[in-house]
Amino acid sequence: MILSIESSCDDSAIAITEIETGKLVFHKKISQEIEHSVYGGVVPELAARLHAETLPKILEQTKPYFSQLKAVAVTSSPGLAVTLIEGVTMAKAISIALDIPIIGVNHLVGHIYSLFIEKETTFPLTVLLVSGGHTQVMEVKSLTEIKTVAKSMDDSFGESFDKVAKMMGLGYPGGPLIQELAKEGDRLKYNFTVPLHQSPLIAFSYSGLKNAVRLAVEEAGENKELYKDIAASFEHIATKHLTMKLKKYFKSNPPKRLAIVGGASANLYLRSQIEALLKPYNAQLLLSELQYCSDNAAMIGRVALDMYKQGDFSELKELDISPKSQL
């Protein structure tokens, strides 16, 4: 069995994956959303302190499996430095105490592998990753053959939802809150400009849209009823930006199988628009189970399973965090 740890941001999670069957035999995650909601976003130092409290509590529940562990895996990049180090420090301690190898896992690869939890690995894939920290399109041929073909020039898709929610005083995380508010709004009420719509670049940008929404919120003032229309229009344009750039990419790279992964992939409007985009191509859409869209240790364990089978281990003394590491 492989024990895996995830602490890249504000979710403390530990999982145990059976090597022979790929079965997830243990998985627990403790979210910090309530603690961070009062600040409208993640406070790194607070997140690190909460990881230091909650990870040992979860680990305590896994002790019955210790004698069966063959390796320990941990998210080592990318993420918040102060939170990554909590997980890596724990993983190193487990590696030494149980005399088992350690596997450093890239968090973004983890999101790709969230598609394969308790399933067989199936490549190649075109992958759209949308999360609080990243928005990028990747061509994935294997665990070690991942090419990023488009990414955000500034804010990410998920981050823009968090910031718009904060502007409206809705709380954190913003994705579910904006999605719920948008259900009652008019998506065409506010004619926000689609980012980079005249640019030939296949890239993403949300800073301009975020600023346009800020002005609309300020203009709405105390008229909270308008927030529904602002939220709906924002969600519509934020998603349209993604689909327009994907359509441009598909002209020269028609998709056969497209996967949407990352925390923001749970957005139902995004899913529906991507489904519509894929119909002319007769392409298959792959989605993670909703419980595995956001950060979790099960996806880290699933990556580690393939790495273990390939003998891809990390050197204990050399394994370090890499907060800004990308794919």
N, C-alpha and C positions, 0 to 999 in steps of 0.2 A: 504494500500500500504506500501511497505518497500523501504526505501532509502538505497542504498549501496554505499560504498566508497572503492576504491582500490588505494593504494599508496605504495605498497611493494618494488618497484624499480624505474623505470624511466617512468612510465605511470600514468598520473593523470586521474582517471575515476570515474564517478558517474552514477548510474542507479536507476531506480524506477521500481519495480515489483509489479504487481497487485496480491494480496493474493488469491482471489477466483479463478481466471483463470490462474495464472502463466504468464500472458502476460507481456512482456517488454514494458512499456509505455514511458520510457525515457532512453536513454543511450548515453553518450558522453565521449569520451576519447581524451586526448591531449597528444601526444607523445613528448618525449624529445630527440628523436634520433639525430636530427640535432645538438643540443647543445652539445651532448656527442661525436658525430662522430669525432670531431677534436682531441679528446683524445684517440680514439680507444677503448673506453669502458666507463662504467658508473662511474662518479665521484660522490660519495655519497653526499657530501656537496652541490654540484651544483644541484643535483636532489632534495634535500630537499628544497632548495631555490625556485626552479621552482614550486614544489608542493604548496608551500606557496602562490605563485602568481596565479597559475591556478585553484586550487581546489575551491577557493571562487568564481571565475568567472563562473565555471560550476554550482556551487551550486545556484547562483543567478537565473539561468534559471529554476531551479526546484521549485521556490517559489510558483507557482500556485498550486502545489500538496501538500503543507505543511499541509493544513487542513485535508487531507485524510490519512496522514501517521500514521501507527500503530506501527512502529518500525524503528530503524536505525541500519544498519549492517556495519561492517568495518573489513578489513583485519588487524588482530592483530599479525599474525605469519605465516610463517617465512618471512624474508626479511631484508632489510637494516634498522638498528635501526633508523637512522635519518629521513628516509622517512616514515616508519611505524608510527612514532609518529605524523607526520603531519595529517594523516588520522584519527588516534584514537582521537587526540585532537579535531578535527572538529566534529567527531561523538559524543563525549561526550557533546560538546557544544549544538549540535542539540537535544540530548536526554534531557538535562536540560531545554532548551528553549521551547521545544514542549511537555515536560512531557511525553515522550514515552520511552519504554524499548530499551536497546541496546544489540546487538548480536555481539560477537567477532567471526570472521571466520578464519579458517586455510586456507591459500592461496593454499596449495596443494589439499585440499578437493575441493576448488573452481575450480581447473583445472579438476578434475574428473566430477564435476557438469556442466562444460561447455558443456558436451554432452547432457544435459537435459534442456537447455534454451528454454523456451516455449514448453517443452515436458514433458511427464510423467517420473518420476524416475524409472529406470529399473535395478535391480540387481538380481543375482550376476554378477560380471564382473572380468576379469583379465585386469589390466590396466598397460600400459607402459607409464610412465611420462617422457618426454624428454623436458627439458627447459634449460635456461641459468644457472640455479642454481642447477638443480636436474636431475638425471637419476635413475629411480627406477621402479621395477615391484611390483605391489600390487594386492592382492586378496581382492576384495571389495564385502562384503555381504550386507552392509547397511551403512547408514550415520555414525554409531558408530562402525561398525565392519570392520576395514580396517587393513590388515596385509601386511607389506612390506616384500617381499621374496627375493629381490635382489636390490642392490643399488651401486652407484659408490664409488670406494675407493679413488678417488681424483677428477679430473676435470669431469664436466658433459659433455654430448653430445653437448648441445648448446654452452656451454662455450668454448669447443675446436674449434668450428667453428669461434667464435668471435676472439679467439687468433690466429688462422691460418690466418684469414683475416687481423688482425693487423700486422702479420709478413710480409704480402704481401703489406701492405700499402693501403688496399682496403677501410678501413673505418669501421663504426659500424652502425647497427648490422651486424655481419659477416655471419649469416645463409643465407639470400637471396643473398648476394654478392658471396659467395662461390658456391651456387647452380647454379647461372647464369653463372659463369666462368667455372664450371665443365661441362656444357652442350657441350662445344666445345673441351673438353679434352679427353685424352685416359685414361680410368679408370685402365688399366693394365700397364701403362707406368712405374710407380714406384711401386716396390714390397715391400711396407711397411708391416711390421709384424703385424698380427692381435693380439691385446692385449689379454693376458691371454689365448691364444689358446690351450696351453698345461695344463692349470690349471683346476682341477676338480671343482673349485669354480664357483658358479653361481653369478657372480658379474661383475662390469664394471670398466674400468680404461682407461683414455685417456692421461695421462701424458707422457707415453712412445711414443705413436703415435705422439703426439704434438711435441716432441723433434726430432723425425725422420723427420717430415715435416720441422722443422726449419733448419735442416742440408741441406735438399734438396733445400730450398729457398736460403740459403747462397751459395750453390754450383751453383745455377742458375744465381746468380749475376744479371747483367743487362739484361739478356735474359728473358724478360717478357713473351715471347711466351710459355716458359716452365711452367709458372704459371697455365695455363689451365690444363696441364697434372697433375701437382701437386695437384691442387684443385680436379680434377676428381678422382685421385687415393686416396686422403685423404677421400673424401666423400664415396667412395666405401668401404674402409677398416673400417672407423668409423661405417658405417651401417652394414657391415658384422660382426663386433664384437657384435653388438646388436642381430642380427639374430642368430648367432652361440650360444650365451648364452640362448636366448629364446628357441631355438631348444632343448638344453640340459635340460632346465626346463620342456619343454613340454613332454619329455620322461616319466616323472613320474606324470605330471599334464597336460594332454591333454586339450587344450582350447576348449571352446564352443563359447565364445564371448570374443574377445579381443578388447580393446579400446586403441587408441594412443591419448594422450593429452599433452598439454604444447606447448609453442611457437615453439619448433623445430619439432613438429608433422606436421607442414605445409610443411616440406621438401618432395618434390614429389618423389625423389628417395627412401627415407626411406619408404614412403607409398607403393610404388610398390614392394619393397623387402619384406615387411611384408605381403602384399597380397599373394605373391608367397609362403611364408613360411606357411601360413594358409591353402592353398588349400588341402594338403593331409589330414588335419583334418576336412575339411568341416566346418570350424569355421567361424563365422560372425565377420567382422571387423567393428568397430564403430569409427567414426571420428567426431570431433567438426567441425562446420562451420568455414571456414578459418578466418572470422572476430573475432571469439572467441577463437582461438588457443593461441594467446598471452595474456598477462595480461589484464584483463578487469573487470569492476564492475558488469556486467551482471551475470557473473558466481558466484560472491560473493553474489549477490542478490538471485540467484537460490538456493544456499546452505541455506541462511538465511530463505528462504521460508519454507523449510522442518524443520529447527530448530524452527521457529516461531510456526508452527503447533504442534510441540512436546513440546512446552513450554520451550525450551532450551535457556534461556536468560542469559546475563552476569550481574554481579553486577557492577554498575557504578564505585564505588570506587576501586573495585578489578581488573577491566579490565586493563591490561597492555600489552605492546608489548613483544613479545618473538621471537627475531630475528633468533635464531637457532633451534626453535621448529621443530620437524620432525613428520612423521607418522610412 
